Structures are given as structure tokens and as C-alpha cells.
Amino acid sequence: MSEFWSFTAYGDDNRLMAHNSINRRSRGDRTLTPDDDGTYSILLSADVDAHVDDPHFHPVPEKDSYLILRLYGPSEAIQNGDYTAPVFSVVER
């Protein structure tokens, strides 16, 4: 990756970027700090009030939605299909 990456949430019903009350549109390497092991954590939730102060928080709508991984300046591995996108894990808090 020579530039940057980010995740953005979109509404499944209209395929438009999901709006939220804190105007946070994406989370990525420019807005997150890596965890101690070098990975990144993103907290996805529709409960904005409970997580607004968490820098890892990315609001998602209560309706069906999906995430798009945007890769700017992709490496050769990404371009030729050798890259595997990250896996999301559901964590109950």
C-alpha cells in the first residue's frame, strides 16, 4: 500500500454512504492507531451515544448495510489478487 486504506459503511437499501450524527464517514490507517500487534481494530455499532468518544468507532446504520474497503495505491499483491481482505470478528461487549 503506497497511499492509504479505509472502510466506509453504505446502506443496503439505497447503496449510498451511510450518514450518521457525528459525521464520521470512514475509519482507516489515517484515522486509527494500530494495536500493539500491528493490526487495527474498528468498532462498528449503531449506538453513537455509547461510543462517540472511542477513536476506533465507526457508526453503522440500524438498517442493513455493508462495508467497502478502499485501497489507494494498492501493492502488486492487491492488484494481482494475492491479497486476502481482513476478516471481521463479532465481539460482544
N, C-alpha and C positions, 0 to 999 in steps of 0.2 A: 504494500500500500504506500504510494508516494504522496498522497494527499490526506484524505480523511474518510471516516465511515460514520454512518448514523442510522438509527432506527426511527421510523415515523409511523404513527398509527393512522389508519384510514377506516372510515365507516363502510361496512359491507353493503349497506343499502344503496348508497349513492356513489361509492368509490372516491369520495372526496376526503381530504385531510381532516381528521377528527379535531374539532375545536374544543377548547377547554377554558375554564375560568381563569387560569393563571397564564394563559398564552404561551404554554410550553409545547413546542411543535415536534421536538426530537430530542434524543439523547444519543451521544456518541463519544468518540475519543476527544473531541474538543470541549465537551461539557462534563465528562466524567473523569474520575481519578481511578487508575487501575487498583484492584485489590492487591494484597501482599504477594499473591502467587502470579500476578501479571494479567489475570483475567479481569473482566468487567462485570459488574452486577447492575441490572436495571430492574427497578421495582415498578411493575405495571399494576395499576389499580384505578377504579373509577371514583374512589373515595379521596377527592382532592384535599378536603379539610384535614384528614388524618395524616397526610403525607407531604403536604406542601413544603415543609422545611427540609425534606430529605433530598440531597443533591442527586441521588440515584433514581428519583421518582419520575416516571413518565406517565401522565394521565392517559387513560383509555376510556372510551365511552361505555356506558352501561349496555348499549346495544351491541349486536355482533360487529366485530371489527377485525382487522388484520394488520400485521406489521410488515413494512417494507425495509429491507436492508439496502442502504445506498452506499456504494463503494466508489469513491472518487480517486482516480489514479491507481486503478487495480494492478496488482502484480501479474506476472506471467501465469502463475498458478491459477489465479482467478480467471484470467482471460481464456485459458485452455481447458477449464473445467476440472482442474485437480483440487480446487479449494472446496472444503465442506463448510457450509454455513453453521454458525453456532446453534446449539440446542438450548431451548428454553426449558427450565425446570419449574414446576409449580411448587411453591413453598407456602405452607400455611403459617401465618403468624398469629 
